[in-house]
Structures are given as C-alpha cells and as structure tokens.
Amino acid sequence: MKHTCKILMLCMLAISNSIWSSAQQTVFPEHFNQTPDLSTMGVDPAQVERVDSLLMAFVAQKNLNCVAAYVAKGGDVVYRRAFGMKDIEHQVPATIDDYYVLFSQTKAITTVAFMTLVEKGLVHVDDPVSKYFPEIPNEVVTKVHEDGTYETRPVKSPMTFAHLMSHSSGLNAGLVREIRRSEGQKGGTPPGFGGRSIDHVPNGQHSFGGDYQSKFLEDEMLALAKYPLGFDPGSEWSYHISTNMLGYMVERIAGKPLREYVKETILDPLGMDQTDWYYPKDRLARFVKPYSDVDGKLESGSTIYAEGAVSSEQTYCEGAIGLNGPIEDYAKFCQMLLNKGELNGHRILAPETIELMTTKNQLPTENAGGEGFQFGLGFELHNDKKKPVPAVSNSAFAWGGMLGTAYIIDPENDLIALFYMNMYKADPLYPLFLEKAYELFD
C-alpha cells in the first residue's frame, strides 16, 4: 500500500512538474525589451551592420526615399532603425517614429476586432452573414448583356464570416465589376496587395471600395449589397472589399462605429496610441512623403492619403484600409499575435482563436492568389511552396500594405519583422531585407 502511494505521489509530482514546465514555456513577453544583450542572443554585430548597409544602399541607389525596419525575437528588439529622407525637397530626415500610410495592414486589425465579437459569443465564424445582414447578396451573376442588364443564379452555399475574412466572399468580383463600371460605380480593386509593388495610384478619390465623399461605411456597404456576387462563396479568392463588409458587420454587431470599437478593443489596450484613421491637422508633418521611382529617379507622389487622414470631422472609416501610424505601434500588434493574443497586460484574443486564424487555409487549392497561395482568417499563410525567403518557417503568417509596408510573424522562430516604405512603385526590396533579418540569428 505504501509502495503504491509512493508511486502515485511520484506520478502526481511528475505531472505537476510537467504542467509547470509547460506553463513556463508559454510565458510571453508583456513588453518589448529595447536594450537586449545581443551577445547572449548569439547575434553578431556584423550581421546588424549588414542590415544597416542594405537599407542604406536602398536609399543611396534611390530605390526609395526612406525606410524603417523593426525586428524582434522573443520580445527582444534586435533591430529598430530608419534611414533616408521622409521629405527630400525639404531635407527632413526619416525617424523610427514617422507615420506611414498602412493601407491593407488595416485588414488584420479589423479581422481581430471581429474575432473579439466571436469570443464574446455574439457571432460565430461560420454563421451566414445574412443572419446579421439580411440584405447580403445570395445570387451569383452568370452573364452581363450589352445593355448592362445581367442574369443570375442562386448561390450554392451562403456567404459566411469566414468567407469575408479570407476574401472568398464573391463580393464585387468578376462580372460584378463590369456591371458597376457600366453604371459609373467605383467597383475596382487595388492594383497591388500584400506589400507588393503597384503600377499606379488613382488620382483624386481612391477607386477600390472606399469613397471619402461617403459619410459612413454603411452607405457604401448598403449600395454594394444591391449587386449579386461574382462567384460562389468559398470557391475563389478576390481581394480587398470583403474586409470593408466585415468592418460594417463589426459596427452592426457591436453597435458602435468601427473606429471606436477598434480603439477600445485593440489600439488602446496594446498602447498603439499613434495608430488611427484620422488625426489633428498638426500631425501631417509626422507622415512620410510618398515618392515614385521613375526611370531611376525619385519623384514626389500624391499626398492625398496623408492629407485625408488629418481631419477632425471625418466619420468615414473603412475596415480594409485607412489606418496610419509608426512602425513600432504595429510591431506591438504583431507581438500580441506572436504571444498568442496577449501583450501589455491585456489579452485581446485567446490562443485557440489565434491558432484558428493563422493555421487553417480557407481557400481552394487553385485560386487567383497563385500557385501555393494560402490565406487564413486575415493573413497569408506561408508554406513550402509560398515563402518570401527560404528561412521563413511553415508556421509564419503575414501581410502588408499597398505602398510597400510589410510584416511577418513567425511563431516557430519566435520572430516578428516589419519593413516600411511609402512608394507608389518600387522594386521588390522587402525579401532582400527579410533575408538579412533572418540571418541575424544564424
């Protein structure tokens, strides 16, 4: 009997130690350590200098006017620097605190905001959108006639919130754009995505789902819902406007404006106090001026997006684009995701929710994103066939913005890396930086 009790006690002790060990392994940094000892991390100062040299070369060769980069491993900030001029004409040097127009980096924040509603039990990822928005389209366009009329058929399955978060909803896709263009609607999609370069930027109002002349996001989404879908939900990938609809659903379900809800659930708890859709007018000087690479020369581009962000009266906020801010603010958001949902003493999402968002591909094997392209709930998922550089692990997820901002979150390597520029057209510089970032820890 004593022998049996002793065995049981040893077993209980082993289980207890195992639980304690597991708990220790899941302790994540609450804040960034800005002054880590690089030598104890095995980081060679020469590797840091190589990152410096690469970014300075980008500036010297006039690939871009300025660049900011940020790398943290386990919450230890290994790289946090900016180079170049944020305003060439006035010779204003770039700093790490400059504001960048983030475009599609807004999408992940809107998606996380929606998932907080899921965790509150107000909605489910696989719920039909029609449950909360009966006007959502349930027909797919099959043919458009010369006079602008069109034919439709019922959808094979209803649109869900998972479809919105993975850009597979069918909204504003395929033939629907042709219909909207024929009616003079703004139905296009952005010419670039995910931190990749673009061919042009529209003059005046942007033409891919948003309109600063609308008073509220609701105005555009109600107008969009009058059109059928371009394909059956879940059958294809069509980027961008789905997150606008998701943002509108946040407003309907939360009963608050998107901006207010995002601030109270994400930005404020994480200490992202410089990130917003709109600012007082005196903040315009904080923005990086955008440039275009024209035949090897940098020419200043339109500042419409920065100028549009300095307003005290604007009520229109998109779920897909519109946030702005400095690189370190968004690094906090990335670190929260790497931490399985927690940072700065606040839990934004549960670890299980982060796993659902970042490990399960929501797209068919063949889709418009290209060979090997996978997308979860709000993020591109990296795998053996689709990596920006070979060192990226299969657990990594990422995205970026149309003017060249990009980020990656790599759980297997306990790493986040961000690369910011504001260029209307630029060479693919991000993978070159990312390669050097991973080499910091070789």
N, C-alpha and C positions, 0 to 999 in steps of 0.2 A: 504493500500500500504506500509506504514512504517512498519507495523507488518510483512508483507511478506518479505520485505527487511531484517528486523532484523533476521528472521528465516534463510534466505539464508546466511547471514553473519555468523550466528552461525554454520550452516552446513559446510560452507567453512572453518571456523576455526577448527571444529572437524576433517574434512578431512585432513587439514594441520597438525594438531597435530598427527593424526594417521600416516601420511606419515613420519613425523619427528621421531615418536616413532619407526616405522619400520626401518627407516634408522639407528637409534641408535642401534637397536638390531642386525643389520648386520655389525656393525663396528668390524673388526677383528684385532688382534694384528699384527703389522708390524714386530716386532722382539720379540725374547724370553726375558722374564724378568727372569734373572738368580738369583735374590735375592728377591723373593716374601715373604710377611709376611704370614707364614703358619697358624698362629693363625686366621687371618681374613678369611682364606680359609676353616677353620674348619678342618685342617689337624693336627692330633695328632702326636707329635714327636715320640711317642711309636710305631706308625704304620710305620714310616720311619725306625726306628730301626729294626722292624720285617723284612723289605725288606733286610736291611743290613745282618741280621742274616741268612736269607735264602740263599743269594748269597754267603756269607762266608762259609756256610755249604756245598754248591756245591763244593767249592774249597777244603775245609778240607776233604771231603769224596772222593776226587779225581774223582768226576763226570766230571770235566773239569779242564783245567789248569788255565783259566781266563775267566772273564765275564764282559761285560759292559752293563749298563741299563740306560734308559732315560725315564722319564715320565713328561709330561707337560699337564696342564689343563688350557684352555683359554690363552695359551701362557706363563703361569707361570710355570717355571721349578721346579717341586716338587722333582724330583729325577734325579741325574746325577752322577753316580759313577761307578768305576771299581775295581775289586778285582782279586787277584791271580797273576800268573807269565805268562807273554807273551812268555818267553823263560825260561823253567825250568832249562835246563842244565847250562845256564849262569846266572841264578837267576836275570832276568830282570823283575821288577815289571810291572804289567799292568797299563795303564793310560787311561783316558777317550778319549785321543787324538790318540790312536793306530789305525792303519789301519786294516780293516778286508776285506777278500775276500768275496764279496757280492753275487756272482753268480746270482740267479734269481731276486734279488732286482733290477737288471738292467732292467728287463722287463717292470716294471711300468714306468720308466723314458723314455724308448723307446716309450711306448704307449702314454705318454703325449706329447712327441716330435711329434708324428704323428698327434695327435689331434690339435696341433698348426697349422698344414698344413690344417686341416679341417676348422679351424676358419678363415684361410686366403682365403678360397674359392677355394683352389687348388684341393681338392678332397672331396668326401663325404664318410661317414662311410659305407653306403650301396652300394657304387659303386662296380662293378665287378673288381677284381684285374686285370683281363685281359685287361681292358681299359688302364692300365698303364704298363702292363707287358704281352704282347700277348702270351708269351711262357708258362704261368702258366698252369698246367695240367687241363684238362677238361674231363678226363676219370677216372673211378674207377676200380681198379683191382678186379677181381672176382675169379681168380684161378691161381695158380702157379704150373707149371709142374716140374717134376723131373729134367729135363734138364735146368731149370732156365727160360724158356720162360713162358709167362703168358697171360691170357685173360682179357679183359676189356670191360666196357660198358660206355656210356656217363653219365655224372653227371646229377642228377635230377634238380639241380639248380646250377648256377655258384658260385664260391668262391668270397666272399666279404671281405672288410677290417674288418668288424665286426667279421667274422669268424677267421681272423688272430689274432685279439686282444683277442678273447675268447678261443683260442686253439681248435677251432672246424673246422679247415680248411680241415683236412684229409691228410695234407702233412706228409710224412714219417710215416704213420700209418699202423697198421695191417699187411697185407701181403706184403706191400711195404718194410718193414724192412727185411723180409725174402729174398726178391729179392735183396736188396742192400747188405745184408750179403753174399749171394751166389756169388756176384760179387766182394767181398772184400771191399765194401764201408763202411764208418763209419755211419751206419744208426740207431744206438741205441738211446735210450732216457735216461735221468739221472735216477738212481735208487731211487731218493728221490726228494721231492719238498716241497715248501711252508714252509721251516724251519723245516721240519720233519727229523728224523734221516735217515741215509743211511747205507747200508750193506758194501759197499766198495767204493773205489775211483779208477778209472783206472790208471794204470801205464803209464808213458810217456804222449803222447798227449791225451787230453780228447776225449771221444768217443761218444758224444751226440750232434753232429751237428756242432761243430767247429773244426778247424784244424789250429794250428799256422804255419803250413807249407804253407797255402794258403796266397797269398799276399793281397787279398781283399775279403770282404764278398761276393761281386758279383760272384767271382769264384765258391764258394760253392752253391749259390742260382741258378745259371745257370745250374750247374750239377744236383741239386735236382729237378729242373723243368723238367728234361728229364724223370722222373718217374711218373706213374699215382698216383692218390690219394688212400688212404686206405679206405675211406668211403665218402659218400656224405657230402659236406659242411653243417655244422649245425646239423648233425644227431648224433654226438658223441663228446666226449672230449678226445683229445690226446695231452699231454703236451709237451711244450718246443719249438720245432723248428719253429712254426708259427711266433714267435716274431723275429726270425732271418730274415724270409722273410719280416716281417713288417719293420725291420730296413733297409733292402735293398730297400724297397719301399720308405722309407724316403729319402734315397740317390737319388733315381731316380726322385722323385717329387720335392725335394728341390734343386736338382742339386749340392749337397755338400756331402762330406763324413759324415757319421753318427756322428762320434766323434765331428767334427767341428760344426755341426748343434745342437747337444745336448748341447755343451758348450755355444753357443751363445743364445740359447732359454731357457735353464733351469739352468744349473750349474752356469754360471756367474751371471745372474740376481738374483739368490737366495743366492749368496755368498757361494756356495758349492765349494770352491776353493781347497779343499783337495781330491775331488772325481774325479776319472779319470779311463781310461782303462790302461794308461801307465804313468810311472814316470821316472825321472832320477835314475840312479843306487844307488845313496846315500840314496834313500828313502826306500830301502829294510829293513833297521833297524826299520822302523816305523811299519812294518807288525807283526801281532800276528802269532806266530808259531803254526801250527796245530798239534793236538795230536789225538790219538785214545785210546778209553777205551778198553783195552784187559784184560779180566778176572780181572777187578777191579784195573788194573794198567794203568797209562798213559804212552803211548809210542809215541815218536815223529813220525809224519807222513810226507808225501811228501810235500815239499815246492814249488812244480812246479808252482803253480798258482801265488804265490807271486813273484817268480823269473821271471816268464814270464811277469809280469807286470812292470818290471824295464827295459825299453828299449827305446831308442831314435830313433830307426829305424823302429819299427813295424808299419805296415799300416793296419793290420787286426783287425777290431773291430766288435764284434757281437752285435746284438740287444737283444739277450736273456740272455747273461751272459757277464762278463768281467769287470764290474765296481768294484772299490775298494774304501775304504775310512773310515773315522771315524764315529762313531755313531751320533754325533751331526750334521754333514753335512746332513745325510739322514733325521734326525729329521726336518731339515728345509724344505725338500721336503714334508714330512708328514704334517707339519703345513700348508704349502701352500695349500695342498688338503683340510685340515680341514677348512681353511679360504675361501673355495670356489674359489680357483685359484689365490690367491694373497698373496705376502709376500715380505718384504724387499723393499717396494716401487715399486714393479713390478707386473703386472698382467700377469700370464702365460697362464691361460685359463679362460673363462667366467664361472660363476656359473652354467649356464644351461648345459655346457659341462661336468663339474664335476658331476652333477646330472645324466646325461645320462650314464656316465662311471660307476657310483657306486650304482645305484639303480635298474637297469634293468637286470634281469637274461637273459643270452644269450644261455643257454644250455637247452636241453630237460630234462624233469623231471627225467628220468632214464638215468644215464650216468656213465662213468668209474670213476668219482670222488668219487662215493659212495652215500649212502642214504642222501638226503637233500643237496647235494653239489650244490652250485650255483656260477656262475662266470659271472662278467660283462665284461667291456672293460678294461682289465689289472689287475683286482683284484678279489679275492674271496669275495663273499657277504655273510655275516652272517645272520642267521635267527634262528627261534625257534628250528629247527632240527639240526643245524650245528653250534655250538659255542664252542670255546676253553674252556671258563668258563661261568657259568650262568650269571654273571654280565654284559657281553657284550650285547650291545643293538642291535636291529634289523637293525639299520642304519649303523652298523660298516662294514668296508671293510678292507682287509688285504692281506698280502702275506709274503714271506721271501726268504731265500737262502739255498742252499743245505748243507752248512756247519754249519747250526744252527742259522743264523741270522734271525730275525723275527720282524714284526711290525704290529701294528693295529691302525686304525684311526676310532674314534667313535664320529660322529657328535652329537648324542643325549646326550652324556656325555661330549662333548666339550674336548675330551681327545685324546692324542697320547701316545703310549707306544712302546718302542723298546727294544729288548733283543738280545745281540750279543755274540756269541761264535764261534770259528772255530774248530769244532770237526768232524772227519771223521765218528765217530759213537758215539752217546751219548743217554742217556736216555731222555725221553720227559720232559725236565726241564722247557721249556717255559710256559706251562699252570700253573705251580706252581708259577712262577714269576708273571704272569698276574693276578692271583687271588689276590696276595698281592698288586699289583699295583692298582687294583680297590678298595681294602679295604682301601687304603689311604684316600678315600673320603667318606667312610661310615659315 
